Amino acid sequence: MNGAFYSLPYDLLNDFEPISPLIRPPVFLYARRTMPAKNLNELIDWLRANPDKASAGIAVTSLQLLAILFQKETRSRFALVPYRSGPPPSRT
């Protein structure tokens, strides 16, 4: 995100090379039971045929970026809705 906010002395796209993934967190995709799509391919087809008629609850920024990438790769459009993922921090 630094490259979006700051002028950096290096090129984010060309000056770095991936070495190894550090983690691979599990990512799950859930849909309501009444959704007409029954698998991922059907979901993508439905999203393309019904732009802006679906929404996704997003709890953290990394999942928001993943949802945006999903939209780009599948050429689909749906609303991204911020969702509070956990309880508020305790005040001690």
Helices and strands as residue ranges (DSSP letters): H 2-5, H 40-49, E 55-58, H 61-74, E 79-82
